[in-house]
Amino acid sequence: MAKNRTFERYVARGIYGRIGFVLVGFVGLFALFDLVAELEDIGRGNYRLQEALQFIALRMPAMAYELMPVATLIGSLWALSTLAASSEYTVARASGFRPQDALWAMARLGLPLVVVTALLSELLVPLSESAGSKLRASALGSVSADALRSGYWLRDAVKGLPVNAAERMINLRGATPDQRLLGVVIYEFDANKRLLRVIRAKEAQFDRLVSVGGLDQASQWTLVEANTLNLGADGQLSRTTADRLGLVSSLSPNTLGALLVKPDQMSARDLWAYTQYLKAGRQATTRYELAFWKKVIYPVAVWIMLLMALPAAYLQARGGTVGLKVFLGIVAGVAFHLLNSLFSHLGILNTWPAPLVAAIPSLVALVFALAMLLRVQRRSL
């Protein structure tokens, strides 16, 4: 047992070192590609090379998170293939290092990688992506890209709010990083879907969170340069204008943060909260549910990548060079990434169950890893 633990620590140093080397190399390569893409915007507004470099630096945690399973597969393949080529793994097997010991070793070695991946997803990536979006938008002097030609359309839950309307729809031209909404148009309807009021404002500024009615937490907004059109029950129209007009809404800055950050760049907590908001407004949630379940399952893929690399330790040098095995690892890692993206798009188009869609690529990789492990073990007997 002591010999096994000593060998496991030796293997861990090799695997962690090579995973770190591969991850740094991949992140540096993708950062260079992104920097080349950013060169087109340098010179617009206040966006200079310094801001572009800062933006790329803030993007690196997201790159590391996305590339972690691929780097784990390639790095562990590299380390285990080296052990096999030097017959060190064969000596360990002859000394009593059984296949079940190898599986438990991979489980223990994968735990720190899973934790690091989860911490990147939940803590570092949301903060860095938000800061990067704010930096870039501020330097370019632009707002977030419109979701539609007419801007963003949001349903505001008015139950419990101090308004006479039964339903409220909000249209936004865009949102700025400092929590301002631009080009705001608000439509309020009664229970019979009859239009009651239309409010147009140059922008909406967030004031504070408040507790009202049936909502635990609502938001107080100030509409700037607001023009209101009221439609009376008798068909009469009346107009009012105000430099500043207060508005209580269920929309919060955190909810609207989804306008500036892609679902894949949000934390699982924010995705869950935003999904519940969409469900309350009877809006489509497939995209955000899928992103949530991918956040939950993605760290487990790191474990599966270690299992996929384990068969390389049972193949001797005559079964293939280290370079060939690493190349095959790159192919398998890219295939996993493409399969993940493919099922994400298919799940959105066909409204398949989000947990199943998020789990299928990892399940396919797990079945493949176990099948390969059984095969090489039989060949090595």
Secondary structure, DSSP 8 states (H G I E B T S, - for coil): -HHHHHHHHHHHHHHHHHHHHHHHHHHHHHHHHHHHHHGGGTTSTT--HHHHHHHHHHHHHHHHHHHHHHHHHHHHHHHHHHHHHTTHHHHHHHTT--HHHHHHHHHHHHHHHHHHHHHIIIIIHHHHHHHHHHHHHHHHT-----SSTT-EEEEE--TTSS-S-SEEEEEESEE-TTSEEEEEEEEEE-TT--EEEEEEEEEEEEEEEEEETTEEEEEEEEEEEEEEEEE-TTS-EEEEEEEEEEEEES--HHHHGGGTS-GGGS-HHHHHHHHHHHHHTT---HHHHHHHHHHHHHHHHHHHHHHHHGGGGGS-GGG--HHHHHHHHHHHHHHHHHHHHHHHHHHHHHT--HHHHHHHHHHHHHHHHHHHHHHHHHHH-
